[in-house]
């Protein structure tokens, strides 16, 4: 029986032994940093998307109700704004109305129109912060 003996390692081969392991560890570290950055970007995108969806739904609900009820009824007749009671989680909204006269002057015709503006502003609290990402206001106008 003949046995095969391994060749003795040269000094260059001994230096190369640990480099492959170090290169693999560095590659794994770089990939981990890359995936952590990607996870952070995705999480911020999801939070932003949530805020946008809630804001859009609330605004759509307010617009629908204001279209049915009308700004005039809320501002002039002082009716309760049903558009504000159906917001998610009973978000507190401050209502303010302003009226102004606008004069339209054409040759041979002059008209004065009364316009109404309804401003809805959310109060700064924990509910508003969690749903909308902060405080804000929306302005609706009708003439």
C-alpha positions as semicolon CSV with decimal commas, in nm:
position;residue;x (nm);y (nm);z (nm)
1;X;0,000;0,000;0,000
2;X;0,122;0,336;-0,088
3;X;0,010;0,643;0,095
4;X;-0,008;0,983;-0,064
5;X;0,144;1,254;0,143
6;X;0,015;1,611;0,110
7;X;0,255;1,860;-0,029
8;X;0,399;2,099;0,225
9;X;0,239;2,442;0,219
10;X;0,438;2,728;0,083
11;X;0,454;3,057;0,274
12;X;0,223;3,219;0,015
13;X;-0,039;2,946;0,066
14;X;-0,029;2,993;0,443
15;X;-0,100;3,367;0,404
16;X;-0,400;3,295;0,179
17;X;-0,567;3,059;0,430
18;X;-0,740;3,327;0,642
19;X;-0,812;3,581;0,369
20;X;-1,109;3,394;0,224
21;X;-1,279;3,388;0,563
22;X;-1,216;3,760;0,617
23;X;-1,350;3,842;0,269
24;X;-1,665;3,639;0,341
25;X;-1,721;3,818;0,673
26;X;-1,678;4,160;0,511
27;X;-1,924;4,066;0,235
28;X;-2,178;3,947;0,494
29;X;-2,136;4,272;0,689
30;X;-2,190;4,484;0,378
31;X;-2,502;4,286;0,287
32;X;-2,637;4,326;0,641
33;X;-2,588;4,705;0,624
34;X;-2,757;4,713;0,284
35;X;-3,059;4,513;0,404
36;X;-3,094;4,725;0,720
37;X;-3,101;5,040;0,509
38;X;-3,357;4,886;0,277
39;X;-3,573;4,779;0,573
40;X;-3,564;5,135;0,712
41;X;-3,665;5,287;0,378
42;X;-3,952;5,040;0,339
43;X;-4,079;5,102;0,692
44;X;-4,083;5,481;0,637
45;X;-4,265;5,426;0,307
46;X;-4,531;5,215;0,478
47;X;-4,586;5,478;0,749
48;X;-4,611;5,753;0,488
49;X;-4,857;5,546;0,286
50;X;-5,073;5,491;0,597
51;X;-5,088;5,865;0,667
52;X;-5,177;5,939;0,306
53;X;-5,456;5,681;0,299
54;X;-5,613;5,804;0,624
55;X;-5,590;6,168;0,514
56;X;-5,743;6,087;0,178
57;X;-6,031;5,889;0,330
58;X;-6,106;6,160;0,587
59;X;-6,097;6,434;0,324
60;X;-6,320;6,234;0,090
61;X;-6,572;6,178;0,372
62;X;-6,576;6,548;0,461
63;X;-6,617;6,651;0,096
64;X;-6,907;6,408;0,043
65;X;-7,089;6,528;0,353
66;X;-7,025;6,894;0,275
67;X;-7,155;6,840;-0,076
68;X;-7,479;6,697;0,062
69;X;-7,517;6,951;0,343
70;X;-7,352;7,256;0,187
71;X;-7,120;7,517;0,331
72;X;-7,401;7,772;0,337
73;X;-7,604;7,565;0,583
74;X;-7,307;7,524;0,815
75;X;-7,176;7,881;0,800
76;X;-7,495;8,089;0,767
77;X;-7,769;7,877;0,925
78;X;-7,539;7,744;1,198
79;X;-7,635;7,381;1,149
80;X;-7,413;7,114;1,300
81;X;-7,162;6,988;1,051
82;X;-7,239;6,619;1,003
83;X;-6,928;6,608;0,789
84;X;-6,720;6,649;1,102
85;X;-6,881;6,380;1,316
86;X;-6,795;6,090;1,088
87;X;-6,419;6,136;1,096
88;X;-6,215;5,838;1,220
89;X;-6,182;5,791;1,597
90;X;-6,375;6,111;1,672
91;X;-6,095;6,342;1,563
92;X;-6,151;6,688;1,712
93;X;-6,189;6,949;1,441
94;X;-6,223;7,324;1,487
95;X;-6,469;7,485;1,244
96;X;-6,442;7,847;1,140
97;X;-6,646;8,025;0,877
98;X;-6,575;8,351;0,700
99;X;-6,797;8,539;0,460
100;X;-6,699;8,802;0,209
101;X;-6,854;8,988;-0,080
102;X;-6,707;8,962;-0,426
103;X;-6,804;9,215;-0,692
104;X;-6,806;9,105;-1,055
105;X;-6,798;9,402;-1,292
106;X;-6,854;9,345;-1,662
107;X;-6,949;9,611;-1,916
108;X;-7,317;9,683;-1,851
109;X;-7,341;9,434;-1,562
110;X;-7,228;9,453;-1,203
111;X;-7,308;9,182;-0,949
112;X;-7,206;9,134;-0,589
113;X;-7,182;8,776;-0,471
114;X;-7,155;8,657;-0,116
115;X;-6,892;8,384;-0,070
116;X;-6,842;8,153;0,224
117;X;-6,526;7,978;0,332
118;X;-6,523;7,691;0,577
119;X;-6,195;7,606;0,746
120;X;-6,143;7,276;0,926
121;X;-5,840;7,247;1,152
122;X;-5,745;6,940;1,351
123;X;-5,638;6,983;1,711
124;X;-5,292;6,869;1,807
125;X;-5,335;6,553;2,017
126;X;-5,228;6,189;2,023
127;X;-5,513;6,071;1,799
128;X;-5,434;6,326;1,530
129;X;-5,064;6,247;1,555
130;X;-5,119;5,873;1,512
131;X;-5,373;5,904;1,228
132;X;-5,254;6,203;1,025
133;X;-4,895;6,247;1,136
134;X;-4,962;6,587;1,291
135;X;-5,181;6,893;1,288
136;X;-5,333;7,040;0,973
137;X;-5,617;7,239;0,818
138;X;-5,836;7,224;0,507
139;X;-6,017;7,516;0,344
140;X;-6,344;7,479;0,151
141;X;-6,505;7,768;-0,037
142;X;-6,848;7,818;-0,188
143;X;-7,005;8,112;-0,362
